[in-house]
C-alpha cells in the first residue's frame, strides 16, 4: 500500500528469497498483475473472503483456478470481508492514499487492466 510496486513488489522480493506469497482478496492490484513475470517455480496462495453473494466468490475462484500454474492453494478466511476498525491507525492519524483501493470489485472483476 505504501510503495508504487505494491503487491507485485512483494512478489519480486518473495521470489528473491524463495518464499511463498499469500495474496489477499483485498490486494491493491489484481492477482494477474501481482504474479506477472514471477519465476515459474514461485508459489502463490490466494486468501479469499466468502461474500454474501456467493457468485462473487465463485467468480473470483474461477479466475484463480485459471491461473492454477501460479496459485497452489486457497486460504479461506472466516471473518468479515471488510477492513476492520484500526484504532492504532486512528490514534496516529494514519491515512492511506486516496488512490489505494482493492483491485477486485465486489463482483470479482478487475477494476484495472
C-alpha positions as CSV (number, residue, x, y, z in Angstrom):
1,X,0.0,0.0,0.0
2,X,2.9,2.4,0.7
3,X,5.0,1.6,-2.4
4,X,4.2,2.1,-6.1
5,X,5.1,-1.6,-6.8
6,X,2.5,-2.7,-4.3
7,X,2.0,-6.5,-4.0
8,X,3.9,-7.1,-7.3
9,X,7.0,-5.7,-5.5
10,X,6.3,-8.1,-2.6
11,X,6.2,-11.0,-5.2
12,X,9.6,-9.9,-6.6
13,X,11.0,-9.9,-3.1
14,X,9.5,-13.2,-2.2
15,X,11.0,-14.7,-5.4
16,X,14.4,-13.4,-4.4
17,X,14.2,-15.3,-1.1
18,X,12.4,-18.4,-2.5
19,X,9.4,-17.6,-0.3
20,X,5.7,-18.2,-1.0
21,X,3.3,-15.3,-1.0
22,X,-0.3,-15.4,0.1
23,X,-2.2,-12.7,-1.8
24,X,-5.2,-11.0,-0.1
25,X,-8.6,-10.7,-1.8
26,X,-8.3,-7.0,-0.8
27,X,-5.0,-6.5,-2.6
28,X,-4.5,-3.2,-4.3
29,X,-3.5,-5.0,-7.6
30,X,-5.2,-7.7,-9.5
31,X,-3.9,-11.3,-9.0
32,X,-2.9,-11.3,-12.6
33,X,-0.8,-8.1,-12.1
34,X,0.9,-9.5,-9.0
35,X,2.0,-12.8,-10.5
36,X,3.0,-11.4,-13.8
37,X,6.7,-12.1,-14.6
38,X,7.2,-14.3,-11.5
39,X,9.5,-17.3,-11.9
40,X,7.7,-20.5,-12.8
41,X,8.7,-22.1,-9.6
42,X,7.4,-19.3,-7.3
43,X,4.4,-20.4,-5.2
44,X,1.4,-18.2,-4.6
45,X,-1.7,-18.7,-2.4
46,X,-4.9,-16.8,-2.5
47,X,-6.8,-15.6,0.6
48,X,-10.5,-15.4,-0.1
49,X,-13.3,-14.0,2.0
50,X,-16.6,-15.7,1.1
51,X,-19.0,-13.0,0.0
52,X,-22.7,-12.8,0.9
53,X,-23.5,-13.2,-2.8
54,X,-21.8,-16.5,-3.4
55,X,-21.5,-15.9,-7.1
56,X,-18.9,-13.2,-6.4
57,X,-16.7,-15.7,-4.6
58,X,-17.2,-18.3,-7.3
59,X,-16.2,-15.8,-10.0
60,X,-13.0,-15.0,-8.1
61,X,-12.2,-18.6,-7.5
62,X,-12.6,-19.3,-11.3
63,X,-10.1,-16.5,-12.0
64,X,-7.6,-18.0,-9.5
65,X,-8.2,-21.6,-10.9
66,X,-7.5,-20.3,-14.4
67,X,-4.0,-19.5,-13.0
68,X,-3.5,-22.8,-11.2
69,X,0.0,-23.0,-12.6
70,X,0.7,-19.9,-10.3
71,X,-1.7,-20.4,-7.4
72,X,-1.2,-23.6,-5.5
73,X,-3.7,-23.2,-2.6
74,X,-6.5,-21.1,-1.3
75,X,-6.8,-19.8,2.3
76,X,-10.4,-19.4,3.4
77,X,-10.8,-16.5,5.8
78,X,-13.8,-16.7,8.1
79,X,-14.0,-13.2,9.4
80,X,-15.6,-10.0,8.0
81,X,-14.7,-9.3,4.3
82,X,-14.3,-5.6,5.0
83,X,-11.4,-3.7,6.7
84,X,-11.7,-3.6,10.4
85,X,-11.6,-0.7,12.8
86,X,-7.9,0.1,13.3
87,X,-7.7,2.1,16.5
88,X,-3.9,2.4,16.4
89,X,-4.1,3.9,12.8
90,X,-6.8,6.3,14.1
91,X,-4.6,7.4,17.1
92,X,-1.6,8.0,14.8
93,X,-3.8,9.8,12.2
94,X,-2.7,7.3,9.6
95,X,-4.4,7.9,6.2
96,X,-3.9,5.7,3.2
97,X,-3.6,7.4,-0.1
98,X,-6.8,8.2,-1.9
99,X,-5.7,6.2,-4.9
100,X,-5.3,3.0,-2.9
101,X,-8.2,0.6,-3.2
102,X,-8.8,-3.1,-3.7
103,X,-8.1,-4.1,-7.3
104,X,-11.0,-6.6,-7.4
105,X,-14.6,-5.3,-7.4
106,X,-17.4,-6.8,-5.4
107,X,-18.4,-9.0,-8.4
108,X,-14.9,-10.4,-8.7
109,X,-14.0,-8.4,-11.8
110,X,-10.7,-6.4,-12.0
111,X,-11.0,-2.7,-11.6
112,X,-7.8,-2.0,-13.6
113,X,-6.3,-3.8,-16.6
